[in-house]
């Protein structure tokens, strides 16, 4: 193809040629960059080709070929040059002040708020005399770039005594790790706790099922019919769940639950030991429970030993029954529409029976070694 002789001759080092060929055939690189690489390589591989010929071979136009031949000759780069853009409206100090505000609690800056919002930070910048006016979107853009979201929060707990915490957590985590093996040897590992104050709320209309383009509709108004407490137990090895509902939450109610659910299931399974994992709630009467269990086993002549393993204080996140409670909450109790306490109780017990049909053990991966690493103790 005829055309003027190219003005800029392309020469490449071995490393440059390798990089350009990788870019030219890459599926992940931006296609604009890949095309520029093909233009430069065509000029290098075929120095006698005109810009029009290269444009035809690379599906470009000749002015683009001329431009990138010249750019590569001058800069050895396929990237766009920085653009001047609009001049900054706010100096860097203002942006730094906005970031500093977001990284402090509002009350530390004399603002009676629990959390910052973009609008409140913008308002505070104006109040401090740092700017005359600033858009909320500007503050949002700055903080988004810093990955700071001051309106969000999450709860956390600090372990005061890591060694004591580990001492209490070790046996529980070891039980979780070997639950299936020990069940075969006659040791049944069970997590038990209560889900308190489950309300029965009757709405004017039953929730309407989802339709195309719309979620389930739930009436906002409701009438309360009281609340129940669910006492439940989870078998760590196989996911079995049992439970009873009570209108009060006392030690005697927990005792009744053990006698009605946990002990009969242990006897049915034919195990010789039950490892009962509990938190330190007052309902479980930590100082009395073990003695009471030993008395019951001896009084009734059960060939069974029940050993209680207490979780560390404020460590309900180590209790597997809490995971099942979240399943119950998501799948049955939200949205909440029950005409009476009896209806609520029947629904919970039916859910437990249905869950047992396909129950599987929780895939617990949090080991004692991971806890040691988390607490910085080796």
VENPERA-V293799 format. One record per residue. N is the residue number from 1. PHI is phi in whole degrees, 0 to 359 (none if undefined). Layout:
# VENPERA-V293799
n->N phi->PHI
n->N phi->PHI
This chain:
# VENPERA-V293799
n->1 phi->none
n->2 phi->286
n->3 phi->163
n->4 phi->295
n->5 phi->292
n->6 phi->304
n->7 phi->282
n->8 phi->252
n->9 phi->276
n->10 phi->265
n->11 phi->233
n->12 phi->232
n->13 phi->280
n->14 phi->300
n->15 phi->291
n->16 phi->295
n->17 phi->296
n->18 phi->299
n->19 phi->296
n->20 phi->294
n->21 phi->292
n->22 phi->295
n->23 phi->294
n->24 phi->297
n->25 phi->252
n->26 phi->283
n->27 phi->267
n->28 phi->262
n->29 phi->289
n->30 phi->305
n->31 phi->295
n->32 phi->297
n->33 phi->294
n->34 phi->298
n->35 phi->294
n->36 phi->298
n->37 phi->297
n->38 phi->293
n->39 phi->296
n->40 phi->295
n->41 phi->294
n->42 phi->297
n->43 phi->293
n->44 phi->283
n->45 phi->288
n->46 phi->229
n->47 phi->299
n->48 phi->272
n->49 phi->284
n->50 phi->279
n->51 phi->299
n->52 phi->296
n->53 phi->294
n->54 phi->296
n->55 phi->300
n->56 phi->295
n->57 phi->287
n->58 phi->253
n->59 phi->58
n->60 phi->237
n->61 phi->246
n->62 phi->295
n->63 phi->293
n->64 phi->292
n->65 phi->297
n->66 phi->299
n->67 phi->299
n->68 phi->279
n->69 phi->296
n->70 phi->295
n->71 phi->299
n->72 phi->294
n->73 phi->299
n->74 phi->269
n->75 phi->241
n->76 phi->57
n->77 phi->221
n->78 phi->255
n->79 phi->275
n->80 phi->292
n->81 phi->287
n->82 phi->302
n->83 phi->264
n->84 phi->293
n->85 phi->66
n->86 phi->286
n->87 phi->299
n->88 phi->296
n->89 phi->276
n->90 phi->243
n->91 phi->289
n->92 phi->303
n->93 phi->297
n->94 phi->293
n->95 phi->297
n->96 phi->296
n->97 phi->295
n->98 phi->297
n->99 phi->294
n->100 phi->296
n->101 phi->298
n->102 phi->296
n->103 phi->267
n->104 phi->236
n->105 phi->290
n->106 phi->306
n->107 phi->294
n->108 phi->292
n->109 phi->256
n->110 phi->78
n->111 phi->249
n->112 phi->277
n->113 phi->226
n->114 phi->276
n->115 phi->215
n->116 phi->280
n->117 phi->238
n->118 phi->302
n->119 phi->296
n->120 phi->290
n->121 phi->293
n->122 phi->301
n->123 phi->297
n->124 phi->291
n->125 phi->299
n->126 phi->291
n->127 phi->297
n->128 phi->281
n->129 phi->78
n->130 phi->281
n->131 phi->219
n->132 phi->278
n->133 phi->204
n->134 phi->212
n->135 phi->285
n->136 phi->301
n->137 phi->296
n->138 phi->294
n->139 phi->299
n->140 phi->298
n->141 phi->293
n->142 phi->298
n->143 phi->289
n->144 phi->296
n->145 phi->294
n->146 phi->270
n->147 phi->58
n->148 phi->248
n->149 phi->233
n->150 phi->290
n->151 phi->276
n->152 phi->268
n->153 phi->207
n->154 phi->216
n->155 phi->281
n->156 phi->210
n->157 phi->232
n->158 phi->258
n->159 phi->282
n->160 phi->289
n->161 phi->237
n->162 phi->302
n->163 phi->293
n->164 phi->293
n->165 phi->297
n->166 phi->297
n->167 phi->298
n->168 phi->281
n->169 phi->279
n->170 phi->306
n->171 phi->298
n->172 phi->293
n->173 phi->293
n->174 phi->291
n->175 phi->298
n->176 phi->301
n->177 phi->294
n->178 phi->246
n->179 phi->300
n->180 phi->293
n->181 phi->295
n->182 phi->286
n->183 phi->296
n->184 phi->295
n->185 phi->265
n->186 phi->95
n->187 phi->247
n->188 phi->259
n->189 phi->260
n->190 phi->228
n->191 phi->259
n->192 phi->224
n->193 phi->190
n->194 phi->233
n->195 phi->258
n->196 phi->265
n->197 phi->50
n->198 phi->276
n->199 phi->278
n->200 phi->260
n->201 phi->247
n->202 phi->261
n->203 phi->261
n->204 phi->304
n->205 phi->226
n->206 phi->293
n->207 phi->305
n->208 phi->269
n->209 phi->295
n->210 phi->293
n->211 phi->230
n->212 phi->304
n->213 phi->86
n->214 phi->221
n->215 phi->279
n->216 phi->297
n->217 phi->260
n->218 phi->234
n->219 phi->295
n->220 phi->283
n->221 phi->276
n->222 phi->200
n->223 phi->242
n->224 phi->277
n->225 phi->242
n->226 phi->103
n->227 phi->216
n->228 phi->239
n->229 phi->246
n->230 phi->259
n->231 phi->262
n->232 phi->220
n->233 phi->226
n->234 phi->236
n->235 phi->278
n->236 phi->294
n->237 phi->286
n->238 phi->228
n->239 phi->86
n->240 phi->302
n->241 phi->229
n->242 phi->225
n->243 phi->195
n->244 phi->222
n->245 phi->252
n->246 phi->225
n->247 phi->271
n->248 phi->230
n->249 phi->235
n->250 phi->229
n->251 phi->299
n->252 phi->295
n->253 phi->291
n->254 phi->292
n->255 phi->299
n->256 phi->298
n->257 phi->297
n->258 phi->298
n->259 phi->288
n->260 phi->267
n->261 phi->238
n->262 phi->289
n->263 phi->297
n->264 phi->301
n->265 phi->293
n->266 phi->295
n->267 phi->293
n->268 phi->296
n->269 phi->285
n->270 phi->76
n->271 phi->278
n->272 phi->257
n->273 phi->219
n->274 phi->245
n->275 phi->264
n->276 phi->261
n->277 phi->261
n->278 phi->222
n->279 phi->272
n->280 phi->262
n->281 phi->297
n->282 phi->295
n->283 phi->300
n->284 phi->271
n->285 phi->44
n->286 phi->308
n->287 phi->277
n->288 phi->246
n->289 phi->297
n->290 phi->299
n->291 phi->296
n->292 phi->297
n->293 phi->297
n->294 phi->298
n->295 phi->296
n->296 phi->294
n->297 phi->297
n->298 phi->289
n->299 phi->295
n->300 phi->267
n->301 phi->69
n->302 phi->284
n->303 phi->277
n->304 phi->213
n->305 phi->238
n->306 phi->248
n->307 phi->246
n->308 phi->266
n->309 phi->244
n->310 phi->268
n->311 phi->290
n->312 phi->298
n->313 phi->302
n->314 phi->57
n->315 phi->231
n->316 phi->296
n->317 phi->292
n->318 phi->267
n->319 phi->263
n->320 phi->295
n->321 phi->297
n->322 phi->295
n->323 phi->295
n->324 phi->293
n->325 phi->300
n->326 phi->293
n->327 phi->296
n->328 phi->301
n->329 phi->298
n->330 phi->288
n->331 phi->268
n->332 phi->235
n->333 phi->270
n->334 phi->233
n->335 phi->285
n->336 phi->266
n->337 phi->215
n->338 phi->223
n->339 phi->286
n->340 phi->199
n->341 phi->295
n->342 phi->294
n->343 phi->297
n->344 phi->297
n->345 phi->297
n->346 phi->299
n->347 phi->294
n->348 phi->294
n->349 phi->293
n->350 phi->293
n->351 phi->296
n->352 phi->297
n->353 phi->297
n->354 phi->291
n->355 phi->297
n->356 phi->295
n->357 phi->297
n->358 phi->234
n->359 phi->298
n->360 phi->226
n->361 phi->295
n->362 phi->290
n->363 phi->283
n->364 phi->272
n->365 phi->242
n->366 phi->276
n->367 phi->266
n->368 phi->296
n->369 phi->297
n->370 phi->294
n->371 phi->294
n->372 phi->300
n->373 phi->296
n->374 phi->297
n->375 phi->274
n->376 phi->73
n->377 phi->241
n->378 phi->240
